[in-house]
């Protein structure tokens, strides 16, 4: 049990809500609440803030961990002394519960005071999901596919490299783009085979390669006469994946590989001249 005499009333009421007070101090506060309407109103606001904080924290625990944070942890991030002290202090959770309650209560009070602004802000952001969906390109779909298929050790491809002539005929007729499978052994990549995908509601050819370390690279292309035709290469990174894209001859192309891989643009130039 805690002793909170001498602390602000908000602190004492937070401890009261959490059941952290001894019988004598609990009786003292209940006597105060019985005769002081302002103290009683403050208690109700603190309870509302506590409930809000619990719900918000529960939602936070279920949020996905950002990939960048996972990668930093795997790489062994250095320990910040300030963070370490906070972690040690947090070990005694029960003794520190008063302060998160106060913070949650403060947030709740701000939300009550700013209800009008919140409503306006919510109304303004209603269209945002639609904007995000509209901005999604075929490259986003390709990145999603690559993350899935690159993990398939035994079933990486739909048609194996041993059937290269079949692959060229099959994908050319399916996608509407004639091509030749690039030989990238000089770049340290072995052709594994191919798949037929769908991105941006269009059929996409995917040629898959693997290097000596087991990393998977892919060449993907689709018919795209609507995009500006340019041989210029555009580099982008989507979390753990690096991508180099270009347009040519009524088609859009992209090279996909690990973002840590160097020379993706050189690889794209080699593919562009031979595919």
C-alpha positions in Angstrom: 0.0 0.0 0.0 1.1 3.6 -0.7 1.1 6.7 1.4 0.1 9.7 -0.6 -0.5 12.4 2.0 1.1 15.6 0.9 0.7 14.8 -2.8 -1.7 16.6 -5.2 -5.3 15.5 -4.9 -5.1 14.0 -8.5 -2.3 11.7 -7.4 -4.1 10.6 -4.3 -7.3 9.9 -6.2 -5.4 7.9 -8.9 -4.0 5.7 -6.1 -7.5 5.4 -4.7 -8.9 4.2 -8.1 -6.1 1.6 -8.3 -6.8 0.4 -4.7 -3.3 1.2 -3.6 -4.2 3.1 -0.4 -4.3 1.9 3.2 -7.6 1.8 5.0 -7.0 5.0 7.0 -6.2 7.1 3.9 -9.0 5.5 1.9 -11.5 6.5 4.6 -10.0 10.0 4.7 -10.5 10.4 0.9 -14.0 8.9 1.0 -15.0 11.4 3.6 -13.6 14.2 1.4 -15.5 12.9 -1.6 -18.8 12.8 0.4 -18.7 16.5 1.2 -16.7 18.0 -1.7 -18.4 18.1 -5.1 -15.3 19.3 -7.0 -13.3 16.4 -5.6 -16.1 14.0 -6.6 -16.2 15.5 -10.2 -12.4 15.2 -10.4 -12.6 11.5 -9.4 -15.1 10.8 -12.2 -12.9 12.5 -14.7 -9.9 10.4 -13.5 -12.0 7.2 -13.8 -12.9 8.1 -17.4 -9.3 8.8 -18.2 -8.2 5.5 -16.6 -10.7 3.6 -18.7 -9.6 5.5 -21.8 -5.9 4.7 -21.1 -6.6 1.0 -20.5 -8.4 0.7 -23.8 -5.7 2.7 -25.7 -2.9 0.7 -24.2 -4.6 -2.6 -25.0 -5.1 -1.5 -28.6 -1.4 -0.5 -28.7 -0.3 -4.0 -27.6 -2.1 -5.5 -30.6 -0.5 -3.2 -33.2 2.0 -4.9 -35.5 5.7 -4.2 -34.7 7.3 -2.0 -37.4 9.7 -3.9 -39.6 12.4 -1.3 -39.1 12.2 -2.0 -35.3 12.4 -5.7 -35.8 15.5 -5.4 -38.0 17.1 -3.1 -35.5 16.5 -5.6 -32.7 17.9 -8.4 -34.8 21.0 -6.4 -35.5 21.6 -5.8 -31.8 20.8 -2.2 -31.2 22.9 -0.4 -28.7 21.4 0.2 -25.3 20.6 3.8 -24.4 21.4 4.4 -20.7 18.3 6.5 -20.3 16.1 3.7 -21.9 17.8 1.2 -19.6 17.0 3.2 -16.5 13.4 3.5 -17.6 13.2 -0.3 -18.2 14.6 -1.0 -14.8 12.2 1.4 -13.2 9.3 -0.2 -15.1 10.0 -3.5 -13.4 8.2 -2.3 -10.4 5.0 -1.8 -12.3 2.5 -1.6 -9.5 4.4 1.3 -7.8 4.4 3.2 -11.1 0.8 2.8 -12.0 -0.3 6.2 -10.7 1.5 8.2 -13.3 0.1 6.4 -16.4 -3.4 6.9 -14.9 -2.7 10.6 -14.6 -1.5 10.8 -18.2 -4.6 8.9 -19.4 -6.8 11.2 -17.4 -5.1 14.3 -18.9 -5.6 12.9 -22.4 -9.3 12.3 -21.6 -9.7 15.9 -20.4 -8.0 17.2 -23.5 -10.3 15.1 -25.7 -13.4 16.3 -23.9 -12.3 19.9 -24.3 -11.3 19.4 -28.0 -14.3 17.4 -29.1 -15.2 19.8 -31.8 -11.7 19.7 -33.3 -11.7 15.9 -33.1 -15.0 15.7 -35.0 -13.7 18.1 -37.7 -10.4 16.2 -38.0 -12.3 12.9 -38.3 -14.5 14.2 -41.0 -11.5 15.5 -42.8 -9.7 12.2 -42.8 -12.6 10.0 -43.9 -11.3 10.0 -47.5 -7.8 9.0 -46.6 -8.1 5.2 -46.9 -9.5 5.8 -50.4 -6.5 7.9 -51.3 -4.1 5.3 -50.0 -5.9 2.6 -52.0 -5.9 4.7 -55.2 -2.1 5.4 -54.8 -1.2 1.7 -54.6 0.7 0.7 -57.7 1.5 -2.6 -59.4 4.9 -2.5 -57.7 3.2 -2.7 -54.3 1.5 -5.9 -55.4 4.8 -7.3 -56.8 6.5 -6.6 -53.4 3.8 -8.5 -51.6 4.1 -11.4 -54.0 7.9 -11.5 -53.7 7.9 -11.6 -49.9 5.6 -14.7 -50.1 7.2 -16.7 -52.9 10.8 -15.9 -51.8 10.2 -18.0 -48.7 9.1 -21.0 -50.7 12.2 -23.1 -50.7 10.9 -26.2 -52.5 8.1 -24.5 -54.5 9.6 -21.2 -55.5 8.4 -21.4 -59.1 5.3 -22.5 -61.0 7.3 -23.8 -64.1 10.9 -24.8 -63.6 13.9 -23.4 -65.5 14.3 -26.8 -67.3 11.2 -25.8 -69.3 12.6 -22.4 -70.5 11.0 -22.6 -74.0 7.6 -23.4 -72.5 8.0 -20.4 -70.1 8.7 -18.0 -72.9 5.8 -19.1 -75.0 3.4 -19.4 -72.1 4.2 -16.0 -70.4 4.4 -14.1 -73.7 0.9 -15.2 -74.7 -0.5 -14.7 -71.2 1.0 -11.2 -70.7 1.1 -10.0 -74.3 4.8 -9.2 -74.2 7.4 -11.1 -76.3 10.7 -11.6 -74.4 13.8 -13.8 -73.9 14.8 -15.1 -70.5 17.9 -13.2 -69.5 21.0 -15.2 -68.7 22.4 -13.7 -65.5 25.0 -16.2 -64.5 27.6 -13.5 -65.1 25.8 -11.5 -62.3 26.0 -14.5 -59.9 22.3 -15.4 -60.4 20.9 -18.8 -61.4 17.5 -19.0 -63.2 15.0 -21.0 -61.2 11.8 -20.7 -63.2 8.7 -18.6 -63.6 5.3 -17.7 -62.3 2.2 -15.9 -63.6 0.9 -13.2 -61.3 -1.8 -10.6 -61.3 -1.1 -7.0 -60.3 -3.2 -3.9 -60.9 -5.8 -6.2 -62.5 -3.3 -7.3 -65.2 -1.4 -10.5 -65.8 2.3 -10.2 -64.8 5.2 -12.4 -65.8 7.7 -13.2 -63.0 11.1 -14.7 -63.7 12.8 -15.9 -60.5 16.6 -16.2 -59.9 18.7 -17.2 -56.8 22.2 -16.2 -55.8 24.8 -18.3 -54.0 23.6 -17.1 -50.7 20.0 -18.2 -51.4 18.6 -14.7 -51.9 15.8 -14.5 -54.4 15.6 -11.9 -57.2 12.8 -11.5 -59.7 12.2 -9.8 -63.0 8.5 -8.9 -63.4 6.8 -7.2 -66.3 3.3 -6.4 -67.6 1.8 -4.8 -70.6 1.4 -1.1 -69.9 0.9 1.3 -72.8 -0.7 4.0 -70.6 2.5 4.8 -68.6 5.0 7.3 -70.1 7.6 5.3 -72.0 11.1 6.0 -70.8 14.3 3.9 -70.5 15.1 5.9 -67.3 15.5 3.6 -64.2 13.7 4.4 -61.0 15.0 3.0 -57.8 12.7 2.6 -54.7 12.8 0.7 -51.4 9.8 -1.0 -49.8 11.0 -2.0 -46.3 13.2 -5.1 -46.9 13.0 -5.0 -50.7 14.9 -3.0 -53.3 13.2 -2.3 -56.7 14.4 -0.8 -60.0 11.7 -0.2 -62.5 11.5 1.2 -66.1 9.2 1.3 -69.1 9.9 0.3 -72.7 7.9 -0.9 -75.7 4.5 -0.6 -74.2 5.5 -2.6 -71.1 6.6 -1.9 -67.5 9.5 -3.8 -66.0 10.9 -4.1 -62.4 13.8 -5.9 -60.8 13.2 -7.0 -57.2 15.7 -8.1 -54.6 16.8 -7.6 -51.0 17.2 -4.0 -50.2 20.7 -4.8 -48.8 21.8 -6.0 -52.2 24.2 -3.7 -54.1 24.2 -3.3 -57.9 20.4 -3.6 -58.5 20.5 -0.9 -61.1 23.4 -2.6 -62.9 21.3 -5.7 -62.9 18.4 -3.8 -64.3 20.5 -2.4 -67.1 21.7 -5.9 -68.0 18.2 -7.2 -68.0 16.9 -4.3 -70.0 19.4 -4.9 -72.8 18.7 -8.7 -73.0 15.1 -9.5 -72.1 
